[in-house]
Amino acid sequence: MSERLDDDERLIEALRLTGDPPQAWIEAAALIPLTLGDLASLECVVASEEFRSRFRESPESAMADAGLPANPALIAALRAEFA
């Protein structure tokens, strides 16, 4: 137990020596819980054969109908997944 406390104390001291994280990192970290929920929803939608079929015909329409953002990175990732 004492060894773990020593490790924790060294970590705390090392963190004190570092500067504050960039604001963008703080904002991105705050979005992680929201993103995890979105990922769970996305997995359910993507598992649907109906969605996959509609996506192949019109990615943007399929995404909009599923309530997903039709951003280029997500569309490219889904195209690669469905290939």
C-alpha positions as CSV (number, residue, x, y, z in Angstrom):
1,M,0.0,0.0,0.0
2,S,2.8,2.4,0.8
3,E,4.4,1.8,-2.6
4,R,1.2,2.8,-4.3
5,L,1.0,6.0,-2.3
6,D,4.6,6.8,-3.3
7,D,3.7,6.3,-6.9
8,D,0.6,8.5,-6.6
9,E,2.7,11.2,-4.9
10,R,5.3,11.1,-7.7
11,L,2.5,11.4,-10.2
12,I,0.9,14.3,-8.4
13,E,4.2,16.1,-8.2
14,A,4.9,15.5,-11.9
15,L,1.5,16.8,-12.9
16,R,2.1,20.0,-10.8
17,L,5.2,20.6,-13.0
18,T,3.2,20.5,-16.2
19,G,1.4,23.5,-17.6
20,D,-2.4,23.8,-17.9
21,P,-3.9,21.8,-20.8
22,P,-5.0,23.7,-23.9
23,Q,-8.6,24.8,-23.7
24,A,-9.5,22.7,-26.7
25,W,-8.4,19.6,-24.8
26,I,-10.7,20.5,-21.9
27,E,-13.6,21.1,-24.2
28,A,-13.0,17.9,-26.1
29,A,-12.8,15.9,-22.9
30,A,-16.1,17.4,-21.8
31,L,-17.7,15.9,-24.9
32,I,-16.5,12.4,-24.4
33,P,-19.6,11.2,-22.5
34,L,-21.9,12.6,-25.1
35,T,-19.8,10.9,-27.9
36,L,-20.0,7.5,-26.2
37,G,-23.8,7.7,-26.3
38,D,-23.7,8.7,-29.9
39,L,-21.5,5.8,-30.7
40,A,-23.9,3.3,-29.1
41,S,-26.8,4.8,-31.2
42,L,-24.6,4.7,-34.3
43,E,-23.8,1.0,-33.7
44,C,-27.5,0.1,-33.6
45,V,-28.3,2.1,-36.7
46,V,-25.3,0.7,-38.7
47,A,-26.2,-2.9,-37.8
48,S,-29.5,-2.4,-39.6
49,E,-29.5,-4.0,-43.1
50,E,-32.2,-1.5,-44.1
51,F,-29.8,1.4,-43.2
52,R,-26.9,-0.2,-45.1
53,S,-29.0,-0.6,-48.2
54,R,-30.3,3.0,-48.0
55,F,-26.8,4.2,-47.3
56,R,-25.5,2.6,-50.5
57,E,-28.1,4.4,-52.5
58,S,-27.8,7.8,-50.9
59,P,-25.5,8.2,-47.9
60,E,-26.6,11.7,-47.0
61,S,-30.3,10.8,-47.1
62,A,-29.8,7.6,-45.1
63,M,-27.9,9.5,-42.5
64,A,-30.4,12.3,-42.2
65,D,-33.3,9.8,-41.9
66,A,-31.4,8.1,-39.1
67,G,-30.8,11.4,-37.3
68,L,-27.1,11.2,-37.9
69,P,-24.8,14.1,-39.0
70,A,-23.8,13.6,-42.6
71,N,-20.2,14.8,-42.1
72,P,-17.7,13.6,-44.7
73,A,-15.5,11.8,-42.2
74,L,-18.4,9.7,-40.9
75,I,-19.6,8.9,-44.4
76,A,-16.1,7.9,-45.5
77,A,-15.8,5.6,-42.4
78,L,-19.1,4.0,-43.1
79,R,-18.3,3.5,-46.7
80,A,-15.1,1.7,-45.7
81,E,-17.0,-0.4,-43.1
82,F,-19.6,-1.5,-45.7
83,A,-17.1,-2.3,-48.4
